[in-house]
Amino acid sequence: MSNQLPRDGRELRTLVTSDGDLELSISRVPLRDVGDNEVVIRVEAAPINPSDLGLLLAGADLSTARVTGTSEDPVVTATVGEAVLRSLRGRLDQSLTVGNEGAGTVIAAGPGATAQALLGRTVAVAGGSMYAQYKIVDAGLCLVLPEGTPARDGASSFVNPLTALGMAETMRREGHHALVHTAAASNLGQMLVRVCALDGVPLVNIVRTDEQVEMLRALGATYVCNSSDESFMRDLIAALDATGATLAFDATGGGKLASTILTAMEVSCSKNAADYSRYGSTTHKQVYIYGGLDRSDTILTRNFGFAWGLGGWLLTPFLQSVGLDGLARLRARVAAELTTTFASHYTRSVSLTGALELDTLHAYARQATGEKFLITPHDASL
């Protein structure tokens, strides 16, 4: 153990009370002794992912948000509606830590050989509770970054990269040979463009603006459809004709987009049918919802036959399904292509206290495509 180990550290916490209030605060917590194979990471960068926001903000009405406390110890309070509160029964009155992944420097280690080998190294980890100055984890969970790689470049080395690889892997497992992806201009979407290009997977990208179309084309994307265009349905069907895509991953969740994709797939699959069938094409069409950018109801207009499916897709169950060997294979690829295929770009870095400033909170809560925030627990920026 290093004698440089601090006694405590600050961490961001979220609490939903039985009275229907969300409380965001920063707590000072003592650091416990580490085990033989554990390390202490000085967390230097942790991204704000959509999956983090669900836990952090708990569906609260942010128009009611207010700040009390001091500049050093702010407390944000907002109202959680009754309908949302009912779904949060399992977490009421519990102060929870946040942050799925991050990166930093190993500043202390237990006596085990694996742990000791990481002293001084910059590592990434998906250990939860990463919106904190320090994190204690098992050494085996750490992804060692190449020498000279800053924590910022490794902070998003788990959720988005493994999700992009998981989408391609799911496609192969289920017998599809091309993909459709919505909100495709995101950091994850850009990774998927590069993965599919390297792996020879046809990919149809759906975005909302002309600027996003141009950005993805500059990355090498062949098929990019703008859902704001009047020609969107025609463009989507043409892209499906060209690729034969029958599997989509939808980040929006609400609204009519999933239904529109299934309808376009049905039109494409039925074009070469020899005979008319009242049941539609026999080709199975599948949409997986993996995000919730649109919180409205998911609306289906049943004009896409009977060979279809709509379900949810999450990274954790997927990783459990591939097993330890599969996870090791995927992690090895991420490590090898960390600054190329799986590079992330951030629009803004904020400190722990900065993350509780109302203007900043509203900005990252919007989950705007192409905007990604990074928490730097020891500083306001990197």
C-alpha positions in Angstrom: 0.0 0.0 0.0 1.2 3.5 -0.8 1.4 5.9 2.1 0.1 8.6 -0.3 -3.4 7.1 -0.1 -5.9 9.8 0.9 -8.2 9.3 3.8 -11.4 10.2 2.0 -12.8 11.5 -1.3 -15.8 13.3 -2.7 -18.5 11.6 -4.8 -21.7 12.5 -6.5 -24.9 10.9 -5.1 -28.5 10.7 -6.1 -31.5 10.2 -3.8 -35.2 10.0 -4.4 -37.3 10.5 -1.3 -40.7 9.0 -0.4 -42.1 12.5 -0.6 -41.3 12.7 -4.3 -38.1 14.8 -4.3 -34.9 14.1 -6.2 -31.8 15.3 -4.4 -28.4 15.5 -6.0 -25.4 16.2 -3.8 -21.7 15.6 -3.2 -20.7 13.5 -0.2 -17.3 13.1 1.4 -16.7 9.4 2.1 -13.8 7.6 3.8 -11.6 5.2 1.8 -11.6 1.7 3.2 -8.5 -0.6 3.2 -8.0 -2.4 -0.1 -7.9 -6.2 -0.4 -5.0 -8.3 -1.8 -6.0 -7.9 -5.4 -7.6 -4.5 -5.3 -6.4 -1.1 -6.5 -7.3 2.5 -5.7 -7.9 4.6 -8.9 -7.6 8.4 -8.8 -10.6 9.0 -11.2 -9.6 11.6 -13.7 -12.4 11.3 -16.3 -15.9 9.7 -16.4 -18.4 10.2 -19.2 -22.1 11.0 -18.8 -23.9 8.3 -20.7 -27.6 8.1 -21.3 -27.6 5.0 -19.0 -26.1 7.1 -16.2 -28.8 9.8 -16.6 -31.6 7.3 -15.8 -30.1 6.7 -12.4 -28.9 10.2 -11.8 -32.0 12.1 -12.7 -34.6 9.5 -12.0 -37.1 11.0 -14.5 -37.5 14.1 -12.3 -39.1 17.3 -13.7 -36.0 19.4 -14.2 -38.1 22.5 -14.7 -38.6 22.4 -11.0 -34.9 22.0 -10.2 -33.4 24.4 -7.7 -30.0 24.7 -6.0 -29.3 25.2 -2.3 -26.2 24.7 -0.2 -22.9 26.3 -1.0 -20.7 26.6 -4.1 -18.5 23.8 -2.6 -21.4 21.6 -1.5 -24.4 22.3 -3.7 -27.6 20.4 -3.5 -30.0 20.2 -6.4 -33.6 19.4 -5.7 -36.3 18.6 -8.2 -39.8 17.1 -8.2 -40.5 13.5 -9.2 -44.0 13.0 -10.5 -46.3 10.5 -8.9 -46.4 8.2 -11.9 -42.6 8.1 -12.0 -42.4 7.7 -8.3 -44.4 4.5 -8.4 -41.8 2.9 -10.6 -39.0 3.9 -8.3 -40.3 2.1 -5.2 -37.2 0.0 -4.9 -34.8 2.9 -4.6 -36.7 5.3 -2.4 -34.8 7.0 0.4 -31.5 5.4 -0.6 -28.5 7.5 -1.4 -26.9 6.0 -4.6 -23.6 6.5 -6.3 -23.5 7.1 -10.1 -21.2 6.6 -13.1 -20.9 3.4 -15.1 -17.4 3.9 -16.3 -14.3 6.0 -16.2 -10.5 6.1 -16.2 -7.6 7.3 -14.0 -4.3 6.5 -12.4 -3.7 3.6 -10.0 -2.3 5.3 -6.9 -2.4 2.4 -4.4 -2.6 -1.3 -4.6 -3.0 -4.4 -2.4 0.0 -6.8 -2.0 -1.2 -9.2 -4.8 1.0 -9.4 -7.9 -1.7 -8.4 -10.3 -2.6 -5.4 -8.3 1.0 -4.3 -7.7 1.7 -4.5 -11.4 -0.9 -1.7 -12.0 0.7 0.9 -9.7 1.2 4.1 -11.6 -0.6 2.9 -14.7 -3.5 4.6 -16.3 -6.5 2.3 -16.4 -10.1 2.3 -17.5 -12.9 0.5 -15.6 -16.6 -0.1 -15.7 -17.1 -0.6 -11.9 -20.0 1.8 -11.2 -19.7 4.7 -8.8 -17.2 6.5 -11.1 -18.5 10.1 -10.4 -16.0 10.1 -7.6 -12.5 11.2 -6.9 -11.4 7.7 -6.0 -12.5 4.2 -6.8 -11.5 0.9 -5.3 -11.9 -2.1 -7.7 -10.5 -5.6 -8.3 -7.4 -5.4 -10.4 -8.9 -7.9 -12.8 -11.6 -5.4 -13.8 -9.1 -2.8 -15.1 -8.3 -2.2 -18.7 -4.7 -1.0 -18.9 -4.4 1.9 -21.3 -1.3 2.1 -23.6 1.6 4.1 -22.2 1.0 7.8 -22.7 -2.7 7.5 -23.2 -4.5 10.1 -21.2 -7.5 9.1 -19.0 -9.8 11.2 -21.2 -9.1 8.9 -24.1 -9.9 5.8 -22.1 -12.9 7.1 -20.1 -15.5 5.8 -22.5 -13.8 2.5 -23.3 -16.6 0.2 -22.1 -20.2 1.2 -22.6 -20.2 2.6 -26.1 -17.5 0.4 -27.7 -18.9 -2.8 -26.2 -22.4 -1.7 -27.3 -21.3 -1.1 -30.9 -19.5 -4.5 -30.9 -22.6 -6.1 -29.2 -24.9 -4.8 -32.0 -22.7 -6.4 -34.7 -22.4 -9.6 -32.7 -26.2 -9.8 -32.1 -26.7 -9.3 -35.9 -24.5 -12.3 -36.6 -26.0 -14.5 -33.9 -29.6 -13.9 -35.1 -28.9 -14.5 -38.8 -29.1 -11.0 -40.1 -26.3 -9.5 -42.3 -26.9 -5.7 -42.2 -28.0 -3.2 -39.6 -30.1 0.0 -39.1 -29.1 2.4 -36.4 -31.0 5.5 -35.2 -29.5 8.7 -33.6 -26.5 7.6 -35.6 -24.5 10.8 -35.2 -23.8 10.1 -31.6 -20.4 9.0 -30.3 -21.8 5.4 -30.3 -23.1 5.9 -33.8 -19.8 7.1 -35.1 -18.1 4.0 -33.5 -20.6 1.7 -35.2 -19.9 3.3 -38.6 -16.2 2.5 -38.1 -16.9 -1.0 -36.8 -19.2 -1.9 -39.7 -16.7 -0.4 -42.2 -13.9 -2.5 -40.9 -16.0 -5.7 -40.6 -17.7 -5.3 -43.9 -21.2 -5.0 -42.4 -23.7 -2.8 -44.4 -25.1 -0.1 -42.2 -28.1 2.2 -42.6 -27.8 5.3 -40.4 -30.8 7.4 -39.4 -30.1 11.0 -38.3 -32.2 14.2 -38.0 -30.2 17.0 -39.6 -28.3 17.7 -42.8 -25.2 18.5 -40.7 -25.3 15.0 -39.2 -25.7 13.5 -42.7 -22.5 15.3 -43.9 -20.6 14.3 -40.7 -21.3 10.6 -41.1 -20.6 10.7 -44.8 -17.2 12.3 -44.0 -16.6 9.3 -41.7 -17.2 7.0 -44.6 -20.9 6.1 -44.1 -22.6 5.0 -47.3 -26.2 5.0 -46.3 -27.4 8.0 -44.2 -31.1 8.9 -44.1 -32.4 12.2 -42.6 -35.7 11.6 -40.8 -36.5 15.3 -41.2 -36.6 15.1 -45.0 -39.9 14.7 -46.9 -38.2 11.9 -48.8 -37.2 10.0 -45.7 -39.4 7.0 -46.2 -38.3 6.6 -49.9 -34.6 7.1 -48.9 -34.9 4.5 -46.1 -36.6 1.9 -48.4 -33.9 2.5 -51.0 -31.2 1.9 -48.4 -32.9 -1.2 -47.2 -33.2 -2.5 -50.7 -29.4 -1.9 -51.2 -28.4 -3.5 -47.9 -31.0 -6.1 -47.1 -31.0 -4.9 -43.5 -33.7 -6.6 -41.3 -32.3 -5.7 -37.9 -32.5 -2.2 -36.3 -31.2 -0.7 -33.0 -33.3 2.3 -32.0 -32.0 4.8 -29.5 -35.1 6.9 -29.4 -37.6 4.4 -28.0 -40.7 6.6 -28.2 -42.8 7.9 -31.1 -43.3 6.2 -34.5 -39.7 5.6 -35.6 -39.6 1.9 -34.8 -42.9 1.4 -36.6 -41.6 3.3 -39.6 -38.5 1.2 -39.8 -40.5 -2.1 -39.6 -42.8 -0.7 -42.3 -39.9 0.2 -44.6 -38.4 -3.3 -44.0 -41.7 -4.9 -45.0 -41.9 -2.9 -48.2 -38.3 -3.9 -49.1 -38.8 -7.5 -48.2 -42.0 -7.8 -50.2 -40.8 -6.3 -53.4 -39.6 -9.6 -54.9 -42.4 -11.8 -53.5 -43.7 -14.2 -56.1 -47.2 -14.3 -54.6 -49.4 -12.0 -52.5 -49.9 -13.0 -48.9 -52.3 -11.4 -46.5 -49.8 -12.0 -43.8 -47.0 -10.1 -45.4 -43.4 -11.2 -46.0 -42.1 -14.3 -44.3 -38.7 -12.6 -43.7 -38.4 -11.8 -40.0 -37.8 -8.1 -39.2 -36.5 -7.1 -35.8 -36.2 -3.7 -34.0 -34.4 -3.5 -30.6 -35.0 -0.4 -28.5 -31.8 0.3 -26.5 -32.4 3.9 -25.4 -35.0 6.4 -24.4 -34.2 9.7 -26.1 -37.9 10.0 -26.8 -39.9 9.4 -23.5 -43.3 9.4 -25.2 -45.3 6.2 -26.0 -43.9 3.8 -28.6 -46.6 3.8 -31.3 -46.9 0.9 -33.8 -49.0 1.1 -36.9 -49.5 -2.6 -37.8 -48.8 -2.5 -41.6 -45.7 -4.6 -41.6 -47.0 -8.1 -41.8 -46.6 -10.7 -39.1 -43.0 -11.7 -39.3 -41.6 -9.1 -37.0 -40.4 -8.4 -33.5 -39.9 -5.5 -31.1 -37.9 -5.8 -28.0 -35.4 -4.3 -25.6 -31.6 -4.7 -25.8 -29.2 -4.0 -22.9 -25.4 -4.3 -22.8 -25.2 -6.2 -19.5 -27.4 -9.2 -20.5 -25.5 -9.3 -23.8 -22.1 -9.5 -22.1 -23.4 -12.2 -19.8 -24.5 -14.2 -22.8 -21.0 -14.1 -24.4 -19.3 -15.3 -21.3 -15.8 -14.5 -20.0 -14.0 -15.6 -23.1 -16.3 -13.6 -25.3 -15.9 -10.5 -23.1 -12.1 -10.9 -23.1 -12.1 -11.0 -26.9 -14.2 -7.9 -27.2 -12.2 -6.0 -24.6 -9.0 -6.9 -26.4 -10.3 -5.4 -29.6 -11.4 -2.2 -27.8 -7.9 -1.8 -26.3 -6.2 -2.3 -29.6 -8.4 0.3 -31.4 -9.0 2.7 -28.5 -7.9 5.8 -30.2 -9.1 4.9 -33.7 -12.3 2.8 -34.1 -13.5 3.6 -30.5 -12.3 7.1 -30.1 -14.8 9.4 -28.2 -15.2 13.1 -28.5 -16.5 15.4 -25.7 -18.1 18.7 -26.1 -17.5 19.8 -22.5 -15.8 18.8 -19.3 -17.2 19.6 -15.8 -16.1 19.1 -12.2 -18.3 17.3 -9.7 -19.7 20.6 -8.4 -20.0 21.9 -12.0 -22.2 18.9 -12.9 -24.7 20.3 -10.4 -24.9 23.8 -11.9 -28.4 24.2 -13.3 -27.4 25.3 -16.8 -25.0 22.5 -17.1 -27.4 19.9 -15.7 -30.1 21.0 -18.2 -27.5 20.8 -21.0 -26.4 17.2 -20.5 -30.0 16.1 -19.6 -31.1 17.0 -23.1 -29.0 14.1 -24.5 -28.5 16.1 -27.7 -27.0 14.0 -30.5 -23.3 14.7 -30.9 -23.0 16.3 -27.4 -21.1 14.3 -24.8 -20.1 15.5 -21.3 -17.2 14.4 -19.3 -16.9 14.6 -15.5 -13.4 15.3 -14.2 -13.6 14.8 -10.5 -10.3 16.5 -9.6 -10.7 19.5 -11.9 -13.2 21.4 -14.1 -11.5 20.4 -17.3 -8.9 18.1 -18.9 
